[in-house]
Amino acid sequence: MAGKAVPHFHNEPGVPVITVGVKEFMCIGALPPFDHPHVFLDMGADSEIICQYCSTLYRYRAGLKADQAEPQACVWRDDARVAAE
């Protein structure tokens, strides 16, 4: 995975489902400093997965890009990391 950023998503809005365009990603729960441990989730052949920490249901949709989600507000960008790039 070197050289490739893993998308991070959160559920600060408290929505029942977050639709994402990737099957491998990190869930952080809420926004820092109230986030849970950042867990790697891999849907494998499935199209849905539930985060074991926050119980957010993530659903895959092929039409979305890796940096997109519905709702889009659930995409998390580490601004410190982005500024360093």
PyMOL Python script that loads the backbone (N, CA, C, O; Angstrom):
from pymol import cmd

cmd.read_pdbstr("""\
ATOM      1  N   MET A   1       0.810  -1.198   0.000  1.00  0.00           N
ATOM      2  CA  MET A   1       0.000   0.000   0.000  1.00  0.00           C
ATOM      3  C   MET A   1       0.850   1.258   0.000  1.00  0.00           C
ATOM      4  O   MET A   1       0.311   2.364   0.024  1.00  0.00           O
ATOM      5  N   ALA A   2       2.155   1.113  -0.026  1.00  0.00           N
ATOM      6  CA  ALA A   2       3.023   2.282  -0.026  1.00  0.00           C
ATOM      7  C   ALA A   2       2.724   3.147  -1.239  1.00  0.00           C
ATOM      8  O   ALA A   2       2.502   2.645  -2.340  1.00  0.00           O
ATOM      9  N   GLY A   3       2.720   4.454  -1.018  1.00  0.00           N
ATOM     10  CA  GLY A   3       2.465   5.375  -2.096  1.00  0.00           C
ATOM     11  C   GLY A   3       0.984   5.584  -2.395  1.00  0.00           C
ATOM     12  O   GLY A   3       0.634   6.357  -3.287  1.00  0.00           O
ATOM     13  N   LYS A   4       0.137   4.919  -1.676  1.00  0.00           N
ATOM     14  CA  LYS A   4      -1.303   5.036  -1.907  1.00  0.00           C
ATOM     15  C   LYS A   4      -1.977   5.373  -0.583  1.00  0.00           C
ATOM     16  O   LYS A   4      -1.818   4.656   0.404  1.00  0.00           O
ATOM     17  N   ALA A   5      -2.722   6.455  -0.571  1.00  0.00           N
ATOM     18  CA  ALA A   5      -3.410   6.862   0.649  1.00  0.00           C
ATOM     19  C   ALA A   5      -4.667   6.026   0.837  1.00  0.00           C
ATOM     20  O   ALA A   5      -5.393   5.756  -0.120  1.00  0.00           O
ATOM     21  N   VAL A   6      -4.913   5.625   2.058  1.00  0.00           N
ATOM     22  CA  VAL A   6      -6.124   4.881   2.393  1.00  0.00           C
ATOM     23  C   VAL A   6      -7.183   5.900   2.789  1.00  0.00           C
ATOM     24  O   VAL A   6      -6.959   6.684   3.712  1.00  0.00           O
ATOM     25  N   PRO A   7      -8.339   5.911   2.112  1.00  0.00           N
ATOM     26  CA  PRO A   7      -9.382   6.874   2.476  1.00  0.00           C
ATOM     27  C   PRO A   7      -9.877   6.657   3.915  1.00  0.00           C
ATOM     28  O   PRO A   7      -9.956   5.528   4.400  1.00  0.00           O
ATOM     29  N   HIS A   8     -10.201   7.756   4.571  1.00  0.00           N
ATOM     30  CA  HIS A   8     -10.734   7.732   5.930  1.00  0.00           C
ATOM     31  C   HIS A   8     -12.138   8.333   5.912  1.00  0.00           C
ATOM     32  O   HIS A   8     -12.385   9.347   5.259  1.00  0.00           O
ATOM     33  N   PHE A   9     -13.046   7.694   6.636  1.00  0.00           N
ATOM     34  CA  PHE A   9     -14.414   8.183   6.732  1.00  0.00           C
ATOM     35  C   PHE A   9     -14.817   8.263   8.203  1.00  0.00           C
ATOM     36  O   PHE A   9     -14.286   7.537   9.043  1.00  0.00           O
ATOM     37  N   HIS A  10     -15.763   9.155   8.503  1.00  0.00           N
ATOM     38  CA  HIS A  10     -16.283   9.317   9.862  1.00  0.00           C
ATOM     39  C   HIS A  10     -17.792   9.425   9.791  1.00  0.00           C
ATOM     40  O   HIS A  10     -18.363   9.637   8.722  1.00  0.00           O
ATOM     41  N   ASN A  11     -18.428   9.279  10.933  1.00  0.00           N
ATOM     42  CA  ASN A  11     -19.878   9.426  10.996  1.00  0.00           C
ATOM     43  C   ASN A  11     -20.280  10.475  12.024  1.00  0.00           C
ATOM     44  O   ASN A  11     -21.167  10.249  12.847  1.00  0.00           O
ATOM     45  N   GLU A  12     -19.629  11.602  11.964  1.00  0.00           N
ATOM     46  CA  GLU A  12     -19.975  12.723  12.845  1.00  0.00           C
ATOM     47  C   GLU A  12     -21.450  13.127  12.694  1.00  0.00           C
ATOM     48  O   GLU A  12     -22.088  13.462  13.693  1.00  0.00           O
ATOM     49  N   PRO A  13     -22.012  13.104  11.467  1.00  0.00           N
ATOM     50  CA  PRO A  13     -23.422  13.480  11.325  1.00  0.00           C
ATOM     51  C   PRO A  13     -24.401  12.460  11.922  1.00  0.00           C
ATOM     52  O   PRO A  13     -25.569  12.787  12.132  1.00  0.00           O
ATOM     53  N   GLY A  14     -23.947  11.243  12.196  1.00  0.00           N
ATOM     54  CA  GLY A  14     -24.814  10.229  12.783  1.00  0.00           C
ATOM     55  C   GLY A  14     -25.793   9.610  11.797  1.00  0.00           C
ATOM     56  O   GLY A  14     -26.897   9.229  12.187  1.00  0.00           O
ATOM     57  N   VAL A  15     -25.412   9.502  10.535  1.00  0.00           N
ATOM     58  CA  VAL A  15     -26.296   8.919   9.525  1.00  0.00           C
ATOM     59  C   VAL A  15     -26.318   7.398   9.649  1.00  0.00           C
ATOM     60  O   VAL A  15     -25.347   6.807  10.120  1.00  0.00           O
ATOM     61  N   PRO A  16     -27.412   6.756   9.232  1.00  0.00           N
ATOM     62  CA  PRO A  16     -27.500   5.296   9.365  1.00  0.00           C
ATOM     63  C   PRO A  16     -26.607   4.538   8.381  1.00  0.00           C
ATOM     64  O   PRO A  16     -26.159   3.433   8.688  1.00  0.00           O
ATOM     65  N   VAL A  17     -26.338   5.118   7.188  1.00  0.00           N
ATOM     66  CA  VAL A  17     -25.527   4.451   6.170  1.00  0.00           C
ATOM     67  C   VAL A  17     -24.621   5.477   5.507  1.00  0.00           C
ATOM     68  O   VAL A  17     -25.039   6.594   5.205  1.00  0.00           O
ATOM     69  N   ILE A  18     -23.371   5.078   5.285  1.00  0.00           N
ATOM     70  CA  ILE A  18     -22.445   5.896   4.503  1.00  0.00           C
ATOM     71  C   ILE A  18     -22.095   5.084   3.258  1.00  0.00           C
ATOM     72  O   ILE A  18     -21.609   3.957   3.356  1.00  0.00           O
ATOM     73  N   THR A  19     -22.345   5.662   2.105  1.00  0.00           N
ATOM     74  CA  THR A  19     -22.036   5.012   0.837  1.00  0.00           C
ATOM     75  C   THR A  19     -20.664   5.492   0.394  1.00  0.00           C
ATOM     76  O   THR A  19     -20.402   6.695   0.357  1.00  0.00           O
ATOM     77  N   VAL A  20     -19.780   4.542   0.056  1.00  0.00           N
ATOM     78  CA  VAL A  20     -18.400   4.870  -0.300  1.00  0.00           C
ATOM     79  C   VAL A  20     -18.036   4.228  -1.633  1.00  0.00           C
ATOM     80  O   VAL A  20     -18.700   3.298  -2.090  1.00  0.00           O
ATOM     81  N   GLY A  21     -16.975   4.736  -2.247  1.00  0.00           N
ATOM     82  CA  GLY A  21     -16.535   4.231  -3.544  1.00  0.00           C
ATOM     83  C   GLY A  21     -15.340   3.311  -3.469  1.00  0.00           C
ATOM     84  O   GLY A  21     -14.719   3.022  -4.492  1.00  0.00           O
ATOM     85  N   VAL A  22     -15.004   2.842  -2.277  1.00  0.00           N
ATOM     86  CA  VAL A  22     -13.880   1.915  -2.085  1.00  0.00           C
ATOM     87  C   VAL A  22     -14.321   0.780  -1.170  1.00  0.00           C
ATOM     88  O   VAL A  22     -15.269   0.917  -0.396  1.00  0.00           O
ATOM     89  N   LYS A  23     -13.625  -0.332  -1.273  1.00  0.00           N
ATOM     90  CA  LYS A  23     -13.944  -1.468  -0.404  1.00  0.00           C
ATOM     91  C   LYS A  23     -12.932  -1.629   0.723  1.00  0.00           C
ATOM     92  O   LYS A  23     -13.145  -2.429   1.634  1.00  0.00           O
ATOM     93  N   GLU A  24     -11.838  -0.881   0.675  1.00  0.00           N
ATOM     94  CA  GLU A  24     -10.825  -0.891   1.735  1.00  0.00           C
ATOM     95  C   GLU A  24     -10.609   0.545   2.195  1.00  0.00           C
ATOM     96  O   GLU A  24     -10.273   1.414   1.391  1.00  0.00           O
ATOM     97  N   PHE A  25     -10.800   0.792   3.483  1.00  0.00           N
ATOM     98  CA  PHE A  25     -10.735   2.152   4.002  1.00  0.00           C
ATOM     99  C   PHE A  25     -10.596   2.115   5.515  1.00  0.00           C
ATOM    100  O   PHE A  25     -10.600   1.047   6.128  1.00  0.00           O
ATOM    101  N   MET A  26     -10.473   3.294   6.107  1.00  0.00           N
ATOM    102  CA  MET A  26     -10.396   3.434   7.555  1.00  0.00           C
ATOM    103  C   MET A  26     -11.650   4.141   8.057  1.00  0.00           C
ATOM    104  O   MET A  26     -12.119   5.109   7.459  1.00  0.00           O
ATOM    105  N   CYS A  27     -12.179   3.637   9.167  1.00  0.00           N
ATOM    106  CA  CYS A  27     -13.270   4.310   9.871  1.00  0.00           C
ATOM    107  C   CYS A  27     -12.664   4.924  11.129  1.00  0.00           C
ATOM    108  O   CYS A  27     -11.922   4.270  11.862  1.00  0.00           O
ATOM    109  N   ILE A  28     -13.001   6.210  11.368  1.00  0.00           N
ATOM    110  CA  ILE A  28     -12.486   6.875  12.567  1.00  0.00           C
ATOM    111  C   ILE A  28     -13.597   7.209  13.560  1.00  0.00           C
ATOM    112  O   ILE A  28     -13.335   7.792  14.612  1.00  0.00           O
ATOM    113  N   GLY A  29     -14.834   6.844  13.231  1.00  0.00           N
ATOM    114  CA  GLY A  29     -15.958   7.106  14.141  1.00  0.00           C
ATOM    115  C   GLY A  29     -16.429   8.529  14.040  1.00  0.00           C
ATOM    116  O   GLY A  29     -17.118   8.887  13.084  1.00  0.00           O
ATOM    117  N   ALA A  30     -16.074   9.354  15.008  1.00  0.00           N
ATOM    118  CA  ALA A  30     -16.414  10.777  15.005  1.00  0.00           C
ATOM    119  C   ALA A  30     -15.158  11.573  14.634  1.00  0.00           C
ATOM    120  O   ALA A  30     -14.089  11.001  14.423  1.00  0.00           O
ATOM    121  N   LEU A  31     -15.303  12.871  14.560  1.00  0.00           N
ATOM    122  CA  LEU A  31     -14.141  13.712  14.257  1.00  0.00           C
ATOM    123  C   LEU A  31     -13.231  13.824  15.478  1.00  0.00           C
ATOM    124  O   LEU A  31     -13.714  13.806  16.610  1.00  0.00           O
ATOM    125  N   PRO A  32     -11.908  13.941  15.260  1.00  0.00           N
ATOM    126  CA  PRO A  32     -10.991  14.153  16.375  1.00  0.00           C
ATOM    127  C   PRO A  32     -11.396  15.407  17.145  1.00  0.00           C
ATOM    128  O   PRO A  32     -11.803  16.389  16.524  1.00  0.00           O
ATOM    129  N   PRO A  33     -11.303  15.411  18.426  1.00  0.00           N
ATOM    130  CA  PRO A  33     -10.632  14.453  19.301  1.00  0.00           C
ATOM    131  C   PRO A  33     -11.550  13.351  19.822  1.00  0.00           C
ATOM    132  O   PRO A  33     -11.170  12.623  20.740  1.00  0.00           O
ATOM    133  N   PHE A  34     -12.727  13.214  19.267  1.00  0.00           N
ATOM    134  CA  PHE A  34     -13.685  12.226  19.758  1.00  0.00           C
ATOM    135  C   PHE A  34     -13.722  10.964  18.900  1.00  0.00           C
ATOM    136  O   PHE A  34     -14.665  10.177  18.990  1.00  0.00           O
ATOM    137  N   ASP A  35     -12.710  10.772  18.079  1.00  0.00           N
ATOM    138  CA  ASP A  35     -12.642   9.610  17.204  1.00  0.00           C
ATOM    139  C   ASP A  35     -12.347   8.339  18.004  1.00  0.00           C
ATOM    140  O   ASP A  35     -11.796   8.389  19.104  1.00  0.00           O
ATOM    141  N   HIS A  36     -12.726   7.211  17.428  1.00  0.00           N
ATOM    142  CA  HIS A  36     -12.357   5.920  18.012  1.00  0.00           C
ATOM    143  C   HIS A  36     -11.059   5.459  17.345  1.00  0.00           C
ATOM    144  O   HIS A  36     -10.609   6.105  16.398  1.00  0.00           O
ATOM    145  N   PRO A  37     -10.448   4.374  17.801  1.00  0.00           N
ATOM    146  CA  PRO A  37      -9.247   3.893  17.103  1.00  0.00           C
ATOM    147  C   PRO A  37      -9.532   3.770  15.608  1.00  0.00           C
ATOM    148  O   PRO A  37     -10.578   3.259  15.207  1.00  0.00           O
ATOM    149  N   HIS A  38      -8.608   4.234  14.801  1.00  0.00           N
ATOM    150  CA  HIS A  38      -8.791   4.201  13.353  1.00  0.00           C
ATOM    151  C   HIS A  38      -8.636   2.764  12.877  1.00  0.00           C
ATOM    152  O   HIS A  38      -7.538   2.207  12.904  1.00  0.00           O
ATOM    153  N   VAL A  39      -9.739   2.169  12.442  1.00  0.00           N
ATOM    154  CA  VAL A  39      -9.748   0.755  12.079  1.00  0.00           C
ATOM    155  C   VAL A  39      -9.839   0.584  10.570  1.00  0.00           C
ATOM    156  O   VAL A  39     -10.588   1.283   9.888  1.00  0.00           O
ATOM    157  N   PHE A  40      -9.058  -0.363  10.072  1.00  0.00           N
ATOM    158  CA  PHE A  40      -9.067  -0.698   8.656  1.00  0.00           C
ATOM    159  C   PHE A  40     -10.216  -1.659   8.400  1.00  0.00           C
ATOM    160  O   PHE A  40     -10.329  -2.693   9.058  1.00  0.00           O
ATOM    161  N   LEU A  41     -11.057  -1.317   7.453  1.00  0.00           N
ATOM    162  CA  LEU A  41     -12.179  -2.164   7.079  1.00  0.00           C
ATOM    163  C   LEU A  41     -12.001  -2.621   5.637  1.00  0.00           C
ATOM    164  O   LEU A  41     -11.649  -1.824   4.767  1.00  0.00           O
ATOM    165  N   ASP A  42     -12.240  -3.892   5.386  1.00  0.00           N
ATOM    166  CA  ASP A  42     -12.109  -4.475   4.057  1.00  0.00           C
ATOM    167  C   ASP A  42     -13.374  -5.270   3.757  1.00  0.00           C
ATOM    168  O   ASP A  42     -13.647  -6.278   4.409  1.00  0.00           O
ATOM    169  N   MET A  43     -14.144  -4.819   2.775  1.00  0.00           N
ATOM    170  CA  MET A  43     -15.394  -5.494   2.419  1.00  0.00           C
ATOM    171  C   MET A  43     -15.169  -6.812   1.683  1.00  0.00           C
ATOM    172  O   MET A  43     -16.061  -7.660   1.647  1.00  0.00           O
ATOM    173  N   GLY A  44     -14.000  -6.990   1.101  1.00  0.00           N
ATOM    174  CA  GLY A  44     -13.754  -8.199   0.332  1.00  0.00           C
ATOM    175  C   GLY A  44     -14.753  -8.308  -0.806  1.00  0.00           C
ATOM    176  O   GLY A  44     -14.934  -7.351  -1.559  1.00  0.00           O
ATOM    177  N   ALA A  45     -15.402  -9.452  -0.947  1.00  0.00           N
ATOM    178  CA  ALA A  45     -16.383  -9.676  -2.011  1.00  0.00           C
ATOM    179  C   ALA A  45     -17.753  -9.093  -1.672  1.00  0.00           C
ATOM    180  O   ALA A  45     -18.627  -9.030  -2.537  1.00  0.00           O
ATOM    181  N   ASP A  46     -17.949  -8.668  -0.425  1.00  0.00           N
ATOM    182  CA  ASP A  46     -19.238  -8.118  -0.005  1.00  0.00           C
ATOM    183  C   ASP A  46     -19.384  -6.667  -0.459  1.00  0.00           C
ATOM    184  O   ASP A  46     -18.421  -6.053  -0.918  1.00  0.00           O
ATOM    185  N   SER A  47     -20.577  -6.132  -0.330  1.00  0.00           N
ATOM    186  CA  SER A  47     -20.811  -4.736  -0.695  1.00  0.00           C
ATOM    187  C   SER A  47     -21.201  -3.885   0.506  1.00  0.00           C
ATOM    188  O   SER A  47     -21.534  -2.709   0.356  1.00  0.00           O
ATOM    189  N   GLU A  48     -21.161  -4.480   1.706  1.00  0.00           N
ATOM    190  CA  GLU A  48     -21.450  -3.752   2.938  1.00  0.00           C
ATOM    191  C   GLU A  48     -20.544  -4.264   4.054  1.00  0.00           C
ATOM    192  O   GLU A  48     -20.098  -5.411   4.050  1.00  0.00           O
ATOM    193  N   ILE A  49     -20.288  -3.363   5.017  1.00  0.00           N
ATOM    194  CA  ILE A  49     -19.543  -3.760   6.211  1.00  0.00           C
ATOM    195  C   ILE A  49     -19.960  -2.838   7.346  1.00  0.00           C
ATOM    196  O   ILE A  49     -20.278  -1.670   7.122  1.00  0.00           O
ATOM    197  N   ILE A  50     -19.957  -3.364   8.556  1.00  0.00           N
ATOM    198  CA  ILE A  50     -20.284  -2.579   9.747  1.00  0.00           C
ATOM    199  C   ILE A  50     -19.022  -2.398  10.572  1.00  0.00           C
ATOM    200  O   ILE A  50     -18.309  -3.364  10.843  1.00  0.00           O
ATOM    201  N   CYS A  51     -18.742  -1.156  10.974  1.00  0.00           N
ATOM    202  CA  CYS A  51     -17.599  -0.882  11.836  1.00  0.00           C
ATOM    203  C   CYS A  51     -17.874  -1.475  13.222  1.00  0.00           C
ATOM    204  O   CYS A  51     -18.921  -1.222  13.818  1.00  0.00           O
ATOM    205  N   GLN A  52     -16.933  -2.258  13.720  1.00  0.00           N
ATOM    206  CA  GLN A  52     -17.124  -2.918  15.019  1.00  0.00           C
ATOM    207  C   GLN A  52     -17.050  -1.947  16.195  1.00  0.00           C
ATOM    208  O   GLN A  52     -17.482  -2.290  17.295  1.00  0.00           O
ATOM    209  N   TYR A  53     -16.514  -0.747  15.990  1.00  0.00           N
ATOM    210  CA  TYR A  53     -16.442   0.230  17.076  1.00  0.00           C
ATOM    211  C   TYR A  53     -17.683   1.103  17.170  1.00  0.00           C
ATOM    212  O   TYR A  53     -18.236   1.280  18.255  1.00  0.00           O
ATOM    213  N   CYS A  54     -18.130   1.654  16.032  1.00  0.00           N
ATOM    214  CA  CYS A  54     -19.218   2.638  16.084  1.00  0.00           C
ATOM    215  C   CYS A  54     -20.511   2.147  15.439  1.00  0.00           C
ATOM    216  O   CYS A  54     -21.512   2.863  15.434  1.00  0.00           O
ATOM    217  N   SER A  55     -20.494   0.946  14.902  1.00  0.00           N
ATOM    218  CA  SER A  55     -21.668   0.325  14.272  1.00  0.00           C
ATOM    219  C   SER A  55     -22.183   1.061  13.040  1.00  0.00           C
ATOM    220  O   SER A  55     -23.340   0.894  12.653  1.00  0.00           O
ATOM    221  N   THR A  56     -21.325   1.877  12.422  1.00  0.00           N
ATOM    222  CA  THR A  56     -21.713   2.532  11.175  1.00  0.00           C
ATOM    223  C   THR A  56     -21.747   1.497  10.058  1.00  0.00           C
ATOM    224  O   THR A  56     -20.828   0.689   9.920  1.00  0.00           O
ATOM    225  N   LEU A  57     -22.807   1.527   9.267  1.00  0.00           N
ATOM    226  CA  LEU A  57     -22.926   0.659   8.107  1.00  0.00           C
ATOM    227  C   LEU A  57     -22.350   1.391   6.905  1.00  0.00           C
ATOM    228  O   LEU A  57     -22.799   2.483   6.560  1.00  0.00           O
ATOM    229  N   TYR A  58     -21.355   0.786   6.271  1.00  0.00           N
ATOM    230  CA  TYR A  58     -20.763   1.311   5.049  1.00  0.00           C
ATOM    231  C   TYR A  58     -21.243   0.461   3.885  1.00  0.00           C
ATOM    232  O   TYR A  58     -21.253  -0.768   3.960  1.00  0.00           O
ATOM    233  N   ARG A  59     -21.640   1.127   2.812  1.00  0.00           N
ATOM    234  CA  ARG A  59     -22.144   0.432   1.629  1.00  0.00           C
ATOM    235  C   ARG A  59     -21.338   0.895   0.412  1.00  0.00           C
ATOM    236  O   ARG A  59     -21.153   2.094   0.203  1.00  0.00           O
ATOM    237  N   TYR A  60     -20.865  -0.055  -0.381  1.00  0.00           N
ATOM    238  CA  TYR A  60     -20.060   0.240  -1.567  1.00  0.00           C
ATOM    239  C   TYR A  60     -20.944   0.598  -2.755  1.00  0.00           C
ATOM    240  O   TYR A  60     -21.976  -0.030  -2.991  1.00  0.00           O
ATOM    241  N   ARG A  61     -20.517   1.626  -3.504  1.00  0.00           N
ATOM    242  CA  ARG A  61     -21.148   1.967  -4.779  1.00  0.00           C
ATOM    243  C   ARG A  61     -20.039   2.259  -5.786  1.00  0.00           C
ATOM    244  O   ARG A  61     -19.237   3.171  -5.585  1.00  0.00           O
ATOM    245  N   ALA A  62     -19.995   1.493  -6.856  1.00  0.00           N
ATOM    246  CA  ALA A  62     -18.927   1.581  -7.842  1.00  0.00           C
ATOM    247  C   ALA A  62     -18.826   2.949  -8.508  1.00  0.00           C
ATOM    248  O   ALA A  62     -17.737   3.324  -8.943  1.00  0.00           O
ATOM    249  N   GLY A  63     -19.893   3.693  -8.604  1.00  0.00           N
ATOM    250  CA  GLY A  63     -19.865   4.988  -9.281  1.00  0.00           C
ATOM    251  C   GLY A  63     -19.155   6.092  -8.516  1.00  0.00           C
ATOM    252  O   GLY A  63     -18.888   7.152  -9.082  1.00  0.00           O
ATOM    253  N   LEU A  64     -18.847   5.873  -7.256  1.00  0.00           N
ATOM    254  CA  LEU A  64     -18.157   6.884  -6.445  1.00  0.00           C
ATOM    255  C   LEU A  64     -16.650   6.689  -6.528  1.00  0.00           C
ATOM    256  O   LEU A  64     -16.174   5.564  -6.675  1.00  0.00           O
ATOM    257  N   LYS A  65     -15.905   7.770  -6.435  1.00  0.00           N
ATOM    258  CA  LYS A  65     -14.442   7.703  -6.394  1.00  0.00           C
ATOM    259  C   LYS A  65     -13.984   7.449  -4.958  1.00  0.00           C
ATOM    260  O   LYS A  65     -14.768   7.543  -4.014  1.00  0.00           O
ATOM    261  N   ALA A  66     -12.709   7.127  -4.817  1.00  0.00           N
ATOM    262  CA  ALA A  66     -12.155   6.793  -3.498  1.00  0.00           C
ATOM    263  C   ALA A  66     -12.287   7.933  -2.496  1.00  0.00           C
ATOM    264  O   ALA A  66     -12.396   7.685  -1.295  1.00  0.00           O
ATOM    265  N   ASP A  67     -12.279   9.164  -2.962  1.00  0.00           N
ATOM    266  CA  ASP A  67     -12.367  10.313  -2.060  1.00  0.00           C
ATOM    267  C   ASP A  67     -13.788  10.873  -1.973  1.00  0.00           C
ATOM    268  O   ASP A  67     -13.984  12.031  -1.602  1.00  0.00           O
ATOM    269  N   GLN A  68     -14.767  10.050  -2.314  1.00  0.00           N
ATOM    270  CA  GLN A  68     -16.156  10.484  -2.262  1.00  0.00           C
ATOM    271  C   GLN A  68     -16.966   9.583  -1.338  1.00  0.00           C
ATOM    272  O   GLN A  68     -16.633   8.416  -1.129  1.00  0.00           O
ATOM    273  N   ALA A  69     -18.025  10.146  -0.796  1.00  0.00           N
ATOM    274  CA  ALA A  69     -18.968   9.390   0.034  1.00  0.00           C
ATOM    275  C   ALA A  69     -20.306  10.096  -0.037  1.00  0.00           C
ATOM    276  O   ALA A  69     -20.388  11.268  -0.406  1.00  0.00           O
ATOM    277  N   GLU A  70     -21.330   9.385   0.314  1.00  0.00           N
ATOM    278  CA  GLU A  70     -22.646   9.995   0.477  1.00  0.00           C
ATOM    279  C   GLU A  70     -23.110   9.692   1.881  1.00  0.00           C
ATOM    280  O   GLU A  70     -23.384   8.537   2.204  1.00  0.00           O
ATOM    281  N   PRO A  71     -23.204  10.701   2.719  1.00  0.00           N
ATOM    282  CA  PRO A  71     -22.977  12.112   2.446  1.00  0.00           C
ATOM    283  C   PRO A  71     -21.487  12.455   2.354  1.00  0.00           C
ATOM    284  O   PRO A  71     -20.658  11.854   3.038  1.00  0.00           O
ATOM    285  N   GLN A  72     -21.165  13.415   1.512  1.00  0.00           N
ATOM    286  CA  GLN A  72     -19.775  13.818   1.277  1.00  0.00           C
ATOM    287  C   GLN A  72     -19.129  14.353   2.555  1.00  0.00           C
ATOM    288  O   GLN A  72     -17.908  14.298   2.699  1.00  0.00           O
ATOM    289  N   ALA A  73     -19.928  14.865   3.475  1.00  0.00           N
ATOM    290  CA  ALA A  73     -19.398  15.392   4.745  1.00  0.00           C
ATOM    291  C   ALA A  73     -18.721  14.312   5.578  1.00  0.00           C
ATOM    292  O   ALA A  73     -18.018  14.638   6.535  1.00  0.00           O
ATOM    293  N   CYS A  74     -18.907  13.049   5.250  1.00  0.00           N
ATOM    294  CA  CYS A  74     -18.323  11.949   6.025  1.00  0.00           C
ATOM    295  C   CYS A  74     -16.910  11.569   5.577  1.00  0.00           C
ATOM    296  O   CYS A  74     -16.312  10.652   6.139  1.00  0.00           O
ATOM    297  N   VAL A  75     -16.378  12.257   4.581  1.00  0.00           N
ATOM    298  CA  VAL A  75     -14.986  12.035   4.166  1.00  0.00           C
ATOM    299  C   VAL A  75     -14.097  12.830   5.102  1.00  0.00           C
ATOM    300  O   VAL A  75     -14.333  14.016   5.330  1.00  0.00           O
ATOM    301  N   TRP A  76     -13.071  12.180   5.648  1.00  0.00           N
ATOM    302  CA  TRP A  76     -12.144  12.877   6.543  1.00  0.00           C
ATOM    303  C   TRP A  76     -10.801  13.027   5.878  1.00  0.00           C
ATOM    304  O   TRP A  76     -10.253  12.073   5.326  1.00  0.00           O
ATOM    305  N   ARG A  77     -10.273  14.233   5.935  1.00  0.00           N
ATOM    306  CA  ARG A  77      -8.926  14.513   5.432  1.00  0.00           C
ATOM    307  C   ARG A  77      -8.083  15.018   6.591  1.00  0.00           C
ATOM    308  O   ARG A  77      -8.458  15.960   7.289  1.00  0.00           O
ATOM    309  N   ASP A  78      -6.954  14.383   6.779  1.00  0.00           N
ATOM    310  CA  ASP A  78      -6.020  14.824   7.814  1.00  0.00           C
ATOM    311  C   ASP A  78      -5.300  16.043   7.277  1.00  0.00           C
ATOM    312  O   ASP A  78      -4.329  15.918   6.531  1.00  0.00           O
ATOM    313  N   ASP A  79      -5.776  17.234   7.657  1.00  0.00           N
ATOM    314  CA  ASP A  79      -5.228  18.471   7.110  1.00  0.00           C
ATOM    315  C   ASP A  79      -3.737  18.643   7.391  1.00  0.00           C
ATOM    316  O   ASP A  79      -3.033  19.246   6.580  1.00  0.00           O
ATOM    317  N   ALA A  80      -3.240  18.134   8.507  1.00  0.00           N
ATOM    318  CA  ALA A  80      -1.812  18.221   8.804  1.00  0.00           C
ATOM    319  C   ALA A  80      -1.021  17.393   7.807  1.00  0.00           C
ATOM    320  O   ALA A  80       0.022  17.839   7.328  1.00  0.00           O
ATOM    321  N   ARG A  81      -1.497  16.196   7.483  1.00  0.00           N
ATOM    322  CA  ARG A  81      -0.813  15.325   6.539  1.00  0.00           C
ATOM    323  C   ARG A  81      -0.882  15.915   5.138  1.00  0.00           C
ATOM    324  O   ARG A  81       0.112  15.906   4.412  1.00  0.00           O
ATOM    325  N   VAL A  82      -2.051  16.429   4.751  1.00  0.00           N
ATOM    326  CA  VAL A  82      -2.238  17.009   3.428  1.00  0.00           C
ATOM    327  C   VAL A  82      -1.323  18.220   3.235  1.00  0.00           C
ATOM    328  O   VAL A  82      -0.755  18.404   2.159  1.00  0.00           O
ATOM    329  N   ALA A  83      -1.179  19.045   4.274  1.00  0.00           N
ATOM    330  CA  ALA A  83      -0.311  20.227   4.196  1.00  0.00           C
ATOM    331  C   ALA A  83       1.159  19.838   4.011  1.00  0.00           C
ATOM    332  O   ALA A  83       1.921  20.566   3.376  1.00  0.00           O
ATOM    333  N   ALA A  84       1.550  18.699   4.562  1.00  0.00           N
ATOM    334  CA  ALA A  84       2.939  18.247   4.466  1.00  0.00           C
ATOM    335  C   ALA A  84       3.274  17.662   3.094  1.00  0.00           C
ATOM    336  O   ALA A  84       4.450  17.548   2.749  1.00  0.00           O
ATOM    337  N   GLU A  85       2.280  17.298   2.322  1.00  0.00           N
ATOM    338  CA  GLU A  85       2.520  16.672   1.015  1.00  0.00           C
ATOM    339  C   GLU A  85       2.884  17.634  -0.053  1.00  0.00           C
ATOM    340  O   GLU A  85       3.110  17.233  -1.194  1.00  0.00           O
TER     341      GLU A  85
END
""", "prot")
cmd.dss("prot")
cmd.show_as("cartoon", "prot")
cmd.util.cbc("prot")
cmd.orient("prot")
